Amino acid sequence: MWLKGNLILMGYVGCWAAWANWTSICYYNSIMRLYSYIYILFLLSIFIFY
């Protein structure tokens, strides 16, 4: 879990570092971050509703 959070954080920092010259890496990191947020919300909803 800590490693996953670290990867998300590194993706966030990498996205900001590459923002000046917009790259596909930044776009990919944004998509993966969005997916990880959705995944976390999904886990939370399971935890709350079941």
Distance bins in CASP14 RR format, pairs under 12 A and 6 or more apart:
PFRMAT RR
TARGET T0000
AUTHOR 0000-0000-0000
RMODE 2
METHOD distances of the structure
MODEL  1
1 7 0 0 0 0 0 1 0 0 0 0 0
1 8 0 0 0 0 0 1 0 0 0 0 0
1 36 0 0 0 0 0 1 0 0 0 0 0
1 40 0 0 0 0 0 1 0 0 0 0 0
1 43 0 0 0 0 0 1 0 0 0 0 0
2 8 0 0 0 0 0 1 0 0 0 0 0
2 9 0 0 0 0 0 1 0 0 0 0 0
3 9 0 0 0 0 0 1 0 0 0 0 0
3 10 0 0 0 0 0 1 0 0 0 0 0
4 10 0 0 0 0 0 1 0 0 0 0 0
4 11 0 0 0 0 0 1 0 0 0 0 0
4 32 0 0 0 0 0 1 0 0 0 0 0
4 33 0 0 0 0 0 1 0 0 0 0 0
4 35 0 0 0 0 0 1 0 0 0 0 0
4 36 1 0 0 1 0 0 0 0 0 0 0
4 39 0 0 0 0 1 0 0 0 0 0 0
4 40 0 0 0 0 1 0 0 0 0 0 0
4 43 0 0 0 0 0 1 0 0 0 0 0
5 11 0 0 0 0 1 0 0 0 0 0 0
5 12 0 0 0 0 1 0 0 0 0 0 0
5 13 0 0 0 0 0 1 0 0 0 0 0
5 32 0 0 0 0 0 1 0 0 0 0 0
5 33 0 0 0 0 0 1 0 0 0 0 0
5 36 0 0 0 0 1 0 0 0 0 0 0
5 37 0 0 0 0 0 1 0 0 0 0 0
5 39 0 0 0 0 0 1 0 0 0 0 0
5 40 0 0 0 0 1 0 0 0 0 0 0
6 12 0 0 0 0 0 1 0 0 0 0 0
6 13 0 0 0 0 0 1 0 0 0 0 0
6 36 0 0 0 0 0 1 0 0 0 0 0
7 13 0 0 0 0 0 1 0 0 0 0 0
7 14 0 0 0 0 0 1 0 0 0 0 0
7 29 0 0 0 0 1 0 0 0 0 0 0
7 32 0 0 0 0 1 0 0 0 0 0 0
7 33 0 0 0 0 1 0 0 0 0 0 0
7 36 0 0 0 0 1 0 0 0 0 0 0
8 14 0 0 0 0 0 1 0 0 0 0 0
8 15 0 0 0 0 0 1 0 0 0 0 0
8 29 0 0 0 0 1 0 0 0 0 0 0
8 30 0 0 0 0 0 1 0 0 0 0 0
8 32 1 0 0 1 0 0 0 0 0 0 0
8 33 1 0 1 0 0 0 0 0 0 0 0
8 34 0 0 0 0 0 1 0 0 0 0 0
8 35 0 0 0 0 0 1 0 0 0 0 0
8 36 1 0 1 0 0 0 0 0 0 0 0
8 37 0 0 0 0 1 0 0 0 0 0 0
8 39 0 0 0 0 0 1 0 0 0 0 0
8 40 0 0 0 0 1 0 0 0 0 0 0
9 15 0 0 0 0 0 1 0 0 0 0 0
9 16 0 0 0 0 0 1 0 0 0 0 0
9 29 0 0 0 0 0 1 0 0 0 0 0
9 33 0 0 0 0 1 0 0 0 0 0 0
9 36 0 0 0 0 0 1 0 0 0 0 0
10 16 0 0 0 0 0 1 0 0 0 0 0
10 17 0 0 0 0 0 1 0 0 0 0 0
10 25 0 0 0 0 0 1 0 0 0 0 0
10 29 0 0 0 0 1 0 0 0 0 0 0
10 32 0 0 0 0 0 1 0 0 0 0 0
10 33 0 0 0 0 0 1 0 0 0 0 0
11 17 0 0 0 0 1 0 0 0 0 0 0
11 18 0 0 0 0 1 0 0 0 0 0 0
11 19 0 0 0 0 0 1 0 0 0 0 0
11 25 0 0 0 0 1 0 0 0 0 0 0
11 26 0 0 0 0 1 0 0 0 0 0 0
11 27 0 0 0 0 0 1 0 0 0 0 0
11 28 0 0 0 0 1 0 0 0 0 0 0
11 29 1 0 1 0 0 0 0 0 0 0 0
11 30 0 0 0 0 1 0 0 0 0 0 0
11 31 0 0 0 0 0 1 0 0 0 0 0
11 32 1 0 0 1 0 0 0 0 0 0 0
11 33 1 0 0 1 0 0 0 0 0 0 0
11 34 0 0 0 0 0 1 0 0 0 0 0
11 36 0 0 0 0 1 0 0 0 0 0 0
12 18 0 0 0 0 0 1 0 0 0 0 0
12 19 0 0 0 0 0 1 0 0 0 0 0
12 26 0 0 0 0 0 1 0 0 0 0 0
12 29 1 0 0 1 0 0 0 0 0 0 0
12 30 0 0 0 0 1 0 0 0 0 0 0
12 32 0 0 0 0 0 1 0 0 0 0 0
12 33 1 0 0 1 0 0 0 0 0 0 0
12 34 0 0 0 0 0 1 0 0 0 0 0
12 36 0 0 0 0 0 1 0 0 0 0 0
12 37 0 0 0 0 0 1 0 0 0 0 0
13 19 0 0 0 0 0 1 0 0 0 0 0
13 25 0 0 0 0 0 1 0 0 0 0 0
13 26 0 0 0 0 0 1 0 0 0 0 0
13 29 0 0 0 0 1 0 0 0 0 0 0
13 33 0 0 0 0 0 1 0 0 0 0 0
14 20 0 0 0 0 0 1 0 0 0 0 0
14 23 0 0 0 0 1 0 0 0 0 0 0
14 25 1 0 0 1 0 0 0 0 0 0 0
14 26 1 0 0 1 0 0 0 0 0 0 0
14 27 0 0 0 0 0 1 0 0 0 0 0
14 28 0 0 0 0 0 1 0 0 0 0 0
14 29 1 0 0 1 0 0 0 0 0 0 0
14 30 0 0 0 0 0 1 0 0 0 0 0
14 32 0 0 0 0 0 1 0 0 0 0 0
14 33 0 0 0 0 0 1 0 0 0 0 0
15 22 0 0 0 0 1 0 0 0 0 0 0
15 23 0 0 0 0 1 0 0 0 0 0 0
15 24 0 0 0 0 0 1 0 0 0 0 0
15 25 1 0 0 1 0 0 0 0 0 0 0
15 26 1 0 1 0 0 0 0 0 0 0 0
15 27 0 0 0 0 1 0 0 0 0 0 0
15 28 0 0 0 0 1 0 0 0 0 0 0
15 29 1 0 1 0 0 0 0 0 0 0 0
15 30 1 0 1 0 0 0 0 0 0 0 0
15 31 0 0 0 0 0 1 0 0 0 0 0
15 32 0 0 0 0 1 0 0 0 0 0 0
15 33 1 0 0 1 0 0 0 0 0 0 0
15 34 0 0 0 0 0 1 0 0 0 0 0
16 22 0 0 0 0 0 1 0 0 0 0 0
16 23 0 0 0 0 0 1 0 0 0 0 0
16 25 0 0 0 0 0 1 0 0 0 0 0
16 26 0 0 0 0 1 0 0 0 0 0 0
16 29 0 0 0 0 1 0 0 0 0 0 0
16 30 0 0 0 0 0 1 0 0 0 0 0
16 33 0 0 0 0 0 1 0 0 0 0 0
17 23 0 0 0 0 1 0 0 0 0 0 0
17 25 0 0 0 0 1 0 0 0 0 0 0
17 26 0 0 0 0 1 0 0 0 0 0 0
17 29 0 0 0 0 0 1 0 0 0 0 0
18 24 0 0 0 0 1 0 0 0 0 0 0
18 25 1 0 1 0 0 0 0 0 0 0 0
18 26 1 0 1 0 0 0 0 0 0 0 0
18 27 0 0 0 0 1 0 0 0 0 0 0
18 28 0 0 0 0 0 1 0 0 0 0 0
18 29 0 0 0 0 1 0 0 0 0 0 0
18 30 0 0 0 0 0 1 0 0 0 0 0
19 25 0 0 0 0 0 1 0 0 0 0 0
19 26 1 0 0 1 0 0 0 0 0 0 0
19 27 0 0 0 0 0 1 0 0 0 0 0
19 29 0 0 0 0 0 1 0 0 0 0 0
19 30 0 0 0 0 0 1 0 0 0 0 0
20 26 0 0 0 0 1 0 0 0 0 0 0
22 28 0 0 0 0 0 1 0 0 0 0 0
22 29 0 0 0 0 0 1 0 0 0 0 0
22 30 0 0 0 0 0 1 0 0 0 0 0
23 29 0 0 0 0 1 0 0 0 0 0 0
23 30 0 0 0 0 0 1 0 0 0 0 0
24 30 0 0 0 0 0 1 0 0 0 0 0
24 31 0 0 0 0 0 1 0 0 0 0 0
25 31 0 0 0 0 0 1 0 0 0 0 0
25 32 0 0 0 0 0 1 0 0 0 0 0
26 32 0 0 0 0 0 1 0 0 0 0 0
26 33 0 0 0 0 0 1 0 0 0 0 0
27 33 0 0 0 0 0 1 0 0 0 0 0
27 34 0 0 0 0 0 1 0 0 0 0 0
28 34 0 0 0 0 0 1 0 0 0 0 0
28 35 0 0 0 0 0 1 0 0 0 0 0
29 35 0 0 0 0 0 1 0 0 0 0 0
29 36 0 0 0 0 0 1 0 0 0 0 0
30 36 0 0 0 0 0 1 0 0 0 0 0
30 37 0 0 0 0 0 1 0 0 0 0 0
31 37 0 0 0 0 0 1 0 0 0 0 0
31 38 0 0 0 0 0 1 0 0 0 0 0
32 38 0 0 0 0 0 1 0 0 0 0 0
32 39 0 0 0 0 0 1 0 0 0 0 0
33 39 0 0 0 0 0 1 0 0 0 0 0
33 40 0 0 0 0 0 1 0 0 0 0 0
34 40 0 0 0 0 0 1 0 0 0 0 0
34 41 0 0 0 0 0 1 0 0 0 0 0
35 41 0 0 0 0 0 1 0 0 0 0 0
35 42 0 0 0 0 0 1 0 0 0 0 0
36 42 0 0 0 0 0 1 0 0 0 0 0
36 43 0 0 0 0 0 1 0 0 0 0 0
37 43 0 0 0 0 0 1 0 0 0 0 0
37 44 0 0 0 0 0 1 0 0 0 0 0
38 44 0 0 0 0 0 1 0 0 0 0 0
38 45 0 0 0 0 0 1 0 0 0 0 0
39 45 0 0 0 0 0 1 0 0 0 0 0
39 46 0 0 0 0 0 1 0 0 0 0 0
40 46 0 0 0 0 0 1 0 0 0 0 0
40 47 0 0 0 0 0 1 0 0 0 0 0
41 47 0 0 0 0 0 1 0 0 0 0 0
41 48 0 0 0 0 0 1 0 0 0 0 0
41 49 0 0 0 0 0 1 0 0 0 0 0
42 48 0 0 0 0 0 1 0 0 0 0 0
42 49 0 0 0 0 0 1 0 0 0 0 0
42 50 0 0 0 0 0 1 0 0 0 0 0
43 49 0 0 0 0 0 1 0 0 0 0 0
43 50 0 0 0 0 0 1 0 0 0 0 0
44 50 0 0 0 0 0 1 0 0 0 0 0
END
